Amino acid sequence: MDDAMTLNTSMDDLTHVSLDEFREGMAVLAGAVNIVTTDGPGGRAGLTASAVCSVTAEPPTLLVCVNRGSSAAPAFLTNDAVAVNTVGPAHRDLAMLFGGKTPMDERFAQADWVPGSAGAPMLTGAVVSFDCKVTSRAAVGSHEVLFCEIVGIARTPDTPALAYFARKFHELGV
Ligand SMILES: Cc1cc2nc3c(=O)[nH]c(=O)nc-3n(C[C@H](O)[C@H](O)[C@H](O)COP(=O)(O)O)c2cc1C
């Protein structure tokens, strides 16, 4: 009962969460490791993203949050084709490359890709790749939330996955 009363506070009573507190909290929210790619009139681009989540099954939709300050952002803001490639330990170095300051062509040169039906690069050997079309976007603070309708799915069976937790990659067995 006390807990319920504590939660039942007005918005005015909520304390401010600092950037450091947010970062420390998010660091221990484990997430899958995804290399999210796009191609189209805005050019080919990709970045490593853990901010990927299921939205609804009907229509099959996921969301991706892209920092508008990243070098990949202009392409994601222009193109309609997006692929979410969830990776395993075999692509640990690739995930670091797509999470760093490496030029786009060098990132893509390190792996094999095939275009999805929507047009974005699908990573050969990914745990799962979601072939998507962006249906809407929302600007929230520093990030653009992309709502992506899934038009195809490719899986590599029996492939271990990676989780990002406490600022490190962890292997998840099948
Ligand atoms: C494990 C991990 C998860 C990340 N998650 C996200 C994310 O969800 N959204 C995002 O915009 N950037 C995320 N990043 C950062 C981008 O990958 C990085 O900013 C991007 O590659 C930018 O580099 P650039 O501006 O040099 O191209 C993540 C990085 C790592 C290593």
The ligand as an SDF file (V2000), in Angstrom:
LIG
                    3D

 31 33  0  0  0  0  0  0  0  0999 V2000
   26.6640   -1.4700  -28.3290 C   0  0  0  0  0  0  0  0  0  0  0  0
   26.3380   -0.1560  -28.9630 C   0  0  0  0  0  0  0  0  0  0  0  0
   25.0280    0.2620  -29.0340 C   0  0  0  0  0  0  0  0  0  0  0  0
   24.6820    1.4820  -29.6290 C   0  0  0  0  0  0  0  0  0  0  0  0
   23.3670    1.8350  -29.7170 N   0  0  0  0  0  0  0  0  0  0  0  0
   23.0210    2.9430  -30.4050 C   0  0  0  0  0  0  0  0  0  0  0  0
   21.6520    3.2470  -30.6500 C   0  0  0  0  0  0  0  0  0  0  0  0
   20.7490    2.5230  -30.2530 O   0  0  0  0  0  0  0  0  0  0  0  0
   21.3730    4.3610  -31.3700 N   0  0  0  0  0  0  0  0  0  0  0  0
   22.3510    5.1870  -31.8580 C   0  0  0  0  0  0  0  0  0  0  0  0
   22.0400    6.1930  -32.5020 O   0  0  0  0  0  0  0  0  0  0  0  0
   23.6570    4.9300  -31.6360 N   0  0  0  0  0  0  0  0  0  0  0  0
   24.0110    3.8190  -30.9400 C   0  0  0  0  0  0  0  0  0  0  0  0
   25.3200    3.5100  -30.7590 N   0  0  0  0  0  0  0  0  0  0  0  0
   26.3300    4.4390  -31.2640 C   0  0  0  0  0  0  0  0  0  0  0  0
   26.4550    4.3320  -32.7640 C   0  0  0  0  0  0  0  0  0  0  0  0
   26.7610    3.0600  -33.2150 O   0  0  0  0  0  0  0  0  0  0  0  0
   27.5280    5.3280  -33.1740 C   0  0  0  0  0  0  0  0  0  0  0  0
   27.1820    6.5790  -32.6570 O   0  0  0  0  0  0  0  0  0  0  0  0
   27.5800    5.4790  -34.6210 C   0  0  0  0  0  0  0  0  0  0  0  0
   28.2130    4.4380  -35.2500 O   0  0  0  0  0  0  0  0  0  0  0  0
   28.2120    6.8340  -34.8150 C   0  0  0  0  0  0  0  0  0  0  0  0
   29.2850    6.9170  -35.3590 O   0  0  0  0  0  0  0  0  0  0  0  0
   29.5900    8.0120  -36.4480 P   0  0  0  0  0  0  0  0  0  0  0  0
   28.8870    9.2780  -36.0920 O   0  0  0  0  0  0  0  0  0  0  0  0
   31.0790    8.0750  -36.3420 O   0  0  0  0  0  0  0  0  0  0  0  0
   29.1290    7.4010  -37.7190 O   0  0  0  0  0  0  0  0  0  0  0  0
   25.6960    2.2990  -30.1660 C   0  0  0  0  0  0  0  0  0  0  0  0
   27.0370    1.8770  -30.1080 C   0  0  0  0  0  0  0  0  0  0  0  0
   27.3550    0.6600  -29.5220 C   0  0  0  0  0  0  0  0  0  0  0  0
   28.8010    0.2190  -29.5170 C   0  0  0  0  0  0  0  0  0  0  0  0
  1  2  1  0
  2  3  1  0
  2 30  2  0
  3  4  2  0
  4  5  1  0
  4 28  1  0
  5  6  2  0
  6  7  1  0
  6 13  1  0
  7  8  2  0
  7  9  1  0
  9 10  1  0
 10 11  2  0
 10 12  1  0
 12 13  2  0
 13 14  1  0
 14 15  1  0
 14 28  1  0
 15 16  1  0
 16 17  1  0
 16 18  1  0
 18 19  1  0
 18 20  1  0
 20 21  1  0
 20 22  1  0
 22 23  1  0
 23 24  1  0
 24 25  2  0
 24 26  1  0
 24 27  1  0
 28 29  2  0
 29 30  1  0
 30 31  1  0
M  END
$$$$
